Amino acid sequence: MGVDIGSQSIKIVQLESSGGAVRPRVCRVVPHANPPVVSNPDLWLAEIEQTLSRAWSSRNRWWPLPAACTLSMKLMSFRTFEMQETADEPTSSQDLQVAFQDEPDTAVGNWVTEAWSTQLDASSQGHRNYALLGIEESFAEKLSAVLWRCGLDCRVLDGLPFAMARAVNGSAVAEPVAVIDWGDSAMTLAVVVDGRPFYTRILRDCELRSLTTAMMRPLDLEAEQCRQLLAAYGFCRTESCAEANDMSAVLAELSAPYLNHITDELHRTWAFLQHLPGQTPKSVVLMGGGAALKLSAAVVRTALPVPIKVWALPSTKATSHELDTNSPAFGTAFALASLLKSR
């Protein structure tokens, strides 16, 4: 079981072996009834438990089913560091832990962390760049207990950049690829080289929630209703959209500031990647809830000069129109389930 715990919903994928191939048996998006504020971990734990309890009936409870899980980047602490080092004194995991603990909002309590180098080549300037993802140990323990009560034996709590990399590892990608997880609370970009993430960035103010929030007041609709309109009509009218009408014109006008900001952020990120040896992406894979909206790939395509692909679930006999529509949202959950399947 792969479980992607987001700020708006929980995505669940259960895999099964059939005819020598691994295919999805269960794919569900379970929205949070009352999405809590990120700053209150206890409210998050209560909401996660309530959401998972609605994912399946007590008669069909999967107990205890091995699971791999990941959390929204907004529920974890992500930092990048430039560390002084030499060949005789490379940076140790303890050095990175100390640097992480020195951050103002992570100085109290014990943290579980994962660090990785964001450089392909050895540094010639006496320093090296690292990324570090952390979660409070007490929160991780409480989350594990919540998952167990809901019938899930959490064996892996994965970092989102690593799950994103796994989502494209089976696609025979030989060149650097950028994976963009377009989520409700964060848009995360990770450059994947040789099956692992290197450069990772959370694009500032590009989360889907920024757009739906801006639409709610002028349209007098709730956030979910705004997302439904975006799924049906897309963000804007383009040359490839033959369904231009009054609604698409309204959405185009409301979306324009948000899309302009995304374009600027992608341009800025792409310009920076040109200076990282071996990390200039040759293509982009788009996943997450934002990728499931109409014309999402066209939006990114106008900003980046490489092929754009929307991630999709492997074909299955149980495929439905609803599953096809939501397919990009399951990328991370599918990768997590595949991780356990390979063990």
Residue, then its C-alpha position, 0 to 999 in steps of 0.5 A: m500500500g502506498v499512502d500519500i498524505g497531502s494537505q487537501s486529501i490522502k491518495i491511496v494505491q494498493l498494488e497486486s501481481s497479475g500475469g507477471a505484471v504489477r498493477p494497481r488494485v485500489c486507487r482512491v483519493v479521500p478528501h479531508a473533511n476539514p483540512p487543518v492548518v499546517s501549524n498545528p500537528d495535533l490537528w493534522l494527526a486527528e484529521i489524518e485518522q478521520t480521513l483514513s477511517r473513511a477510506w474503507s469500511s470496518r468490514n473490509r479493513w486491511w489489517p495490518l497491511p504493509a504500507a509506505c507513506t509520505l507527507s506533504m512538504k508543508l508538514m516537514s522541514f526542508r533546508t538547503f546548506e552550503m558546507q565547507e569541506t575538503a577531501d580530508e574532511p568531508t561533511s558528515s551526517q552529524d555536521l548536517q544534523v547540527a546545521f539543521q538544528d541551528e535553524p531557528d524553527t528546528a532548534v527544539g526537540n529531536w528530529v528524524t532527518e535525511a540528507w543528500s548532496t545536490q551536486l553531481d560533481a565534486s566541489s572544487q571551491g572547498h564547499r558542497n551543497y546539501a539538502l536536508l528533510g526533517i520531521e519531529e521524532s514525536f510527530a513521526e511516532k504519533l503518525s505511525a500509531v495513527l496509521w496502525r490504528c487505521g490498519l496500516d503497518c507503516r514500514v517506510l516514511d519516505g521523503l517526497p523528492f525520493a518518492m517523486a524520483r521513484a515515480v519515474n524510475g521505471s520509465a527508462v529515463a536515461e537523461p536528467v528529468a525534472v519532476i514537478d509535484w503540483g500539490d494543493s499546498a506546495m509545488t515541488l520540483a526535483v531534478v532526477v539523475d540516475g534514479r535519485p533526486f539532486y536539486t529540489r526546490i519548492l516553488r514559492d506561492c505556486e501551490l494550487r491553493s493560491l489559485t483556488t483561494a483567489m477564485m473563491r470570492p469573485l466566483d462566490l464558490e468553495a475551493e472544491q467547486c473552483r477545482q471542479l471548474l478548473a478540471a472541466y475548463g482548464f486554466c486558460r484558453t490556448e491555441s489547442c483549446a477548441e472549447a472557448n466559451d464564457m466560462s473559460a474566458v472568466l477562468a483565464e482572467l482569474s488565472a492570469p496573475y497566478l499563471n504569470h507567477i508560475t511562469d516567472e518561477l519556472h523561468r528563474t529555476w530553469a536559468f539556475l539549472q543551466h549552471l548545475p553540471g549534469q542537471t539540466p533536465k531534458s524533459v519534465v514529468l508533471m504529477g499531483g492534483g494540479a496535473a490532473l486539471k485540464l490544460s495543466a501541461a499546456v501551462v507548463r509547456t509555455a514556460l519551459p523549452v523541453p517536452i512535458k509529460v503528464w504522469a499516468l497510472p499503468s493501464t488496468k482492466a479496472t480503469s475508469h473515466e474517473l481514474d483516468t482523470n485523477s491519474p496524475a494525482f496517484g504518482t507518489a502513492f504508486a511509487l511508494a507502493s512499488l517500493l514495498k513491492s520490490r522488497 
